[in-house]
Amino acid sequence: MTDNEYLFFDIECANCFGGEGKICSFGYVICDERFNIIECDDLVMNPESKFDWAFFSKKIDVSLSYPKQKFLSSPKFPHYYPKIYQLMTEHSGRIIGFAPKNDIGFLDYTCRRYETELPRTQIYDLVSILHTKVDEDMKLVKWAQRFDVNMSKLTAHNSADDAKMTMFVLRGFCAEYRLSLAEAIKAAERTVIDTGRYLSQKKQSRAAKEYRMKIKQLCRVRHIIKEDKLHGQHYHIMLPKNADMKAKYELAMQICAFGGELDQKIRKNVTVVVDDDRVKQILASEIASFCQNIISVSELRKQIL
């Protein structure tokens, strides 16, 4: 492996039931800076899960690239993990996929499923690279047509062939705009996807989801009142989407502890709690017709503490 090697990859799943992809193939192509293919393979594996019925429906243009039995008789993910880990880490910063956030999600779930570590690496999205010159959004096949890729020997939903198609599209893009592969990637370097950052954001997202569920539960149950300062008044907490959900949950707990009730929706007799006085002024004009009770977090805390 040299610094002039680039990895293109694609992942196919047997299903995405429950929002989690069960990988059944990992296809990749390694090429040099002139797009000469050095290595290509499709790591076909047993997903240890059912295949989505859509693969067998004539009404939907999606199909398996191999007979079902080939997947079922193939090794499972742990067999290929060392190879996948090596590919992803050795080519960090020189990896390209088409909409790879989906693939990273599939790989993350599968690594957790088999108690292995998601490779720490950096990946570029082909779409972000193309968007440095072309303001269009299309599926991979349409991009291939846009850059005159010969698809006569490529099979749809074959991971290795989709990885090749990704490479051929970028090759056509570089030829049209007279760029080297390295120059094309550098132009999109601010959009690089870091799997370490991805994991950190996923962890924060999971924690935020847990706190949202806890707040919903507070809206449904009776509470032990520490001191009745709010006298049964109903409150709806409206903080920014990027607000600290733990802090929001603690605020909700304080409302309940001091005799208030929580509402999930804004209604006429509900007091809306917002971040600060600036937001309070902006929101006052927007919801005045159906809610006139708006206070800031600091005002609420003065009432109860």
C-alpha positions in Angstrom: 0.0 0.0 0.0 1.3 3.5 -1.0 0.1 7.0 -0.5 -1.0 7.0 -4.1 -3.6 4.4 -3.6 -7.3 5.2 -3.3 -10.1 3.1 -2.0 -13.7 3.1 -3.4 -16.2 1.0 -1.5 -19.9 0.1 -1.3 -22.0 -1.9 1.1 -25.2 -3.9 0.5 -27.6 -5.1 3.2 -30.0 -8.0 3.5 -32.4 -5.7 5.2 -32.7 -2.5 7.3 -35.4 -3.7 9.6 -35.5 -1.6 12.8 -33.4 1.1 11.1 -30.3 -1.0 11.2 -28.6 -2.5 8.1 -27.5 -6.1 8.2 -24.5 -6.3 5.8 -24.4 -9.0 3.2 -21.6 -7.7 1.0 -18.7 -5.2 1.2 -17.3 -4.4 -2.2 -14.2 -2.3 -2.9 -11.8 -1.1 -5.5 -8.3 0.1 -4.9 -6.8 2.2 -7.7 -3.8 4.5 -8.2 -3.9 8.3 -8.9 -4.6 7.6 -12.6 -7.6 5.3 -11.8 -5.7 2.1 -12.7 -7.3 -0.7 -10.8 -4.9 -2.4 -8.4 -7.3 -4.7 -6.5 -11.0 -5.4 -6.6 -13.2 -7.7 -4.6 -16.7 -8.3 -3.3 -16.7 -9.7 0.3 -20.0 -11.7 0.2 -21.2 -12.7 3.7 -24.0 -14.3 5.6 -26.0 -11.5 7.1 -27.5 -13.8 9.8 -30.8 -12.1 9.2 -33.7 -12.3 6.8 -33.6 -10.8 3.4 -36.1 -8.0 2.7 -39.1 -9.1 0.7 -38.4 -6.3 -1.7 -35.5 -8.2 -3.2 -38.0 -10.8 -4.5 -40.8 -8.5 -5.6 -41.2 -7.9 -9.3 -42.9 -4.5 -8.5 -39.7 -3.0 -7.2 -36.5 -2.4 -9.2 -34.2 -3.9 -6.5 -32.6 -7.4 -6.6 -29.8 -9.5 -5.2 -26.7 -9.6 -7.2 -26.1 -13.3 -6.3 -28.4 -16.2 -5.5 -29.6 -16.1 -2.0 -27.8 -19.4 -1.2 -24.5 -17.8 -2.0 -25.0 -15.3 0.8 -26.2 -18.0 3.3 -23.3 -20.3 2.6 -20.7 -17.5 2.9 -18.6 -16.6 6.0 -20.0 -14.2 8.5 -18.9 -10.6 9.1 -16.2 -11.5 11.8 -14.4 -13.5 9.1 -13.9 -10.4 7.0 -13.5 -7.9 9.8 -9.7 -7.9 9.8 -9.6 -7.2 6.0 -12.2 -4.5 6.2 -10.5 -2.9 9.2 -7.2 -2.9 7.3 -8.7 -1.4 4.2 -10.5 1.4 6.0 -7.6 2.4 8.3 -4.7 2.1 5.8 -6.5 4.3 3.2 -7.8 6.9 5.6 -8.2 10.3 3.9 -8.2 8.5 0.5 -11.5 6.7 0.7 -14.5 7.6 -1.5 -18.0 6.3 -1.3 -21.4 7.3 -2.7 -23.5 8.7 0.2 -21.2 6.9 2.6 -22.9 8.1 5.7 -25.4 5.3 5.2 -22.6 2.8 4.8 -20.9 4.1 7.9 -24.1 3.6 9.8 -24.4 0.0 8.5 -20.8 -0.7 9.4 -21.2 0.9 12.9 -24.2 -1.3 13.7 -22.5 -4.4 12.4 -19.4 -3.7 14.5 -21.5 -3.3 17.6 -23.5 -6.4 16.7 -20.4 -8.5 16.6 -18.6 -6.6 19.4 -15.9 -5.2 17.3 -14.6 -1.6 16.8 -15.7 0.7 14.0 -12.5 1.6 12.1 -11.3 5.1 12.8 -10.9 6.6 9.4 -11.8 9.6 7.1 -14.1 9.1 4.1 -15.1 11.4 1.2 -18.6 11.5 -0.3 -18.5 11.4 -4.1 -21.5 13.7 -4.2 -19.7 16.4 -2.2 -16.8 16.2 -4.6 -19.1 16.5 -7.6 -20.9 19.4 -6.0 -17.7 21.4 -6.1 -18.4 21.8 -9.9 -21.9 20.5 -10.6 -25.0 21.7 -8.8 -27.2 18.6 -9.3 -28.5 15.8 -7.2 -28.8 12.3 -8.8 -28.6 8.6 -8.0 -25.3 6.9 -8.8 -26.6 5.4 -12.0 -27.7 8.9 -13.2 -24.3 10.3 -12.4 -22.7 7.5 -14.3 -24.8 8.4 -17.3 -23.9 12.1 -16.9 -20.2 11.2 -17.2 -20.6 8.6 -19.9 -19.6 5.5 -17.8 -19.9 2.2 -19.7 -22.2 0.2 -17.5 -22.6 -2.8 -19.8 -20.4 -5.0 -17.6 -21.6 -3.6 -14.3 -24.4 -5.3 -12.2 -26.7 -3.1 -10.1 -26.5 -3.7 -6.3 -23.3 -5.6 -6.7 -21.0 -4.0 -4.1 -17.8 -4.3 -6.1 -19.5 -3.0 -9.3 -21.1 -0.1 -7.4 -17.6 0.7 -6.0 -16.3 0.6 -9.6 -19.1 2.8 -10.8 -18.2 5.3 -8.1 -14.6 5.3 -9.3 -15.6 5.6 -13.0 -17.9 8.6 -12.2 -15.0 10.4 -10.4 -12.7 9.5 -13.3 -15.1 11.1 -15.7 -15.5 14.1 -13.5 -11.7 14.6 -13.2 -11.3 14.3 -17.0 -14.1 16.8 -17.7 -12.8 19.4 -15.3 -9.1 18.6 -15.8 -8.4 17.7 -12.2 -6.2 15.1 -10.7 -7.8 12.7 -8.2 -6.0 14.4 -5.4 -7.1 17.8 -6.5 -10.7 16.7 -6.8 -10.6 15.4 -3.2 -8.8 18.4 -1.8 -11.5 20.7 -3.2 -14.0 18.9 -0.9 -11.8 18.4 2.1 -14.1 20.4 4.4 -16.9 17.8 3.9 -14.7 14.8 4.9 -16.5 12.4 7.2 -14.5 11.3 10.3 -15.8 8.1 11.8 -14.4 9.1 15.3 -16.5 12.3 15.1 -19.4 10.2 13.8 -19.3 8.0 16.9 -19.2 11.0 19.2 -22.2 12.6 17.5 -24.1 9.3 17.6 -23.4 9.0 21.3 -24.7 12.5 21.9 -27.7 11.8 19.8 -28.5 8.6 21.7 -28.2 10.4 25.1 -30.4 13.2 23.8 -33.0 10.7 22.7 -33.0 9.1 26.1 -33.6 12.4 27.8 -36.5 13.2 25.4 -38.1 10.0 26.4 -37.6 10.7 30.1 -39.3 14.2 29.6 -42.2 12.5 27.8 -42.6 10.1 30.8 -42.7 13.1 33.2 -45.6 14.5 31.2 -47.6 11.3 31.8 -47.1 10.5 35.5 -47.9 12.1 38.9 -45.0 13.5 40.8 -43.8 13.9 44.4 -44.0 17.6 45.0 -41.0 19.0 47.0 -42.6 22.5 47.5 -45.8 23.8 45.8 -44.6 27.0 44.3 -46.1 26.6 40.8 -49.5 25.6 42.0 -50.3 23.1 39.2 -49.5 25.5 36.3 -48.8 23.7 33.0 -45.5 24.3 31.2 -44.1 23.5 27.8 -40.3 23.7 27.5 -39.3 25.1 24.1 -35.5 25.1 23.8 -33.3 25.0 20.7 -32.8 21.7 18.9 -29.1 21.9 19.9 -29.9 22.5 23.5 -28.3 20.4 26.3 -31.0 17.7 26.7 -29.7 16.8 30.1 -30.2 20.4 31.3 -33.7 20.4 29.7 -34.6 17.2 31.6 -33.3 18.7 34.9 -35.4 21.8 34.3 -38.4 19.6 33.7 -37.7 17.7 36.9 -37.6 21.1 38.8 -41.0 22.1 37.4 -42.5 18.9 38.6 -40.8 19.0 42.0 -42.2 22.5 42.6 -45.8 21.7 41.8 -45.9 22.3 38.0 -47.2 20.1 35.3 -45.6 19.4 31.9 -47.3 19.6 28.5 -45.9 18.2 25.2 -47.9 20.7 23.2 -48.5 24.5 23.4 -52.1 25.2 24.4 -54.0 28.3 25.5 -53.4 27.9 29.3 -49.8 26.5 29.0 -46.8 28.7 29.9 -44.1 28.3 27.3 -40.5 28.3 28.7 -37.8 29.6 26.3 -34.1 30.1 26.3 -33.8 33.8 27.0 -35.5 37.2 26.7 -34.5 37.6 23.0 -36.3 34.4 22.1 -39.2 35.4 24.3 -39.7 38.6 22.3 -39.5 36.9 19.0 -41.9 34.1 20.0 -44.4 36.5 21.6 -45.6 37.8 18.3 -45.7 34.3 16.6 -47.9 32.6 19.1 -49.8 35.5 20.6 -53.1 34.3 19.0 -53.2 31.1 21.1 -50.7 31.5 23.9 -49.7 34.6 25.8 -47.8 33.1 28.7 -44.1 33.0 27.8 -41.2 33.1 30.3 -37.5 32.6 30.1 -35.6 29.9 31.9 -34.0 32.4 34.2 -37.5 33.8 35.1 -38.8 30.4 35.9 -35.8 29.6 38.1 -36.4 32.8 40.1 -39.9 31.5 40.8 -38.9 28.2 42.1 -35.4 28.6 43.7 
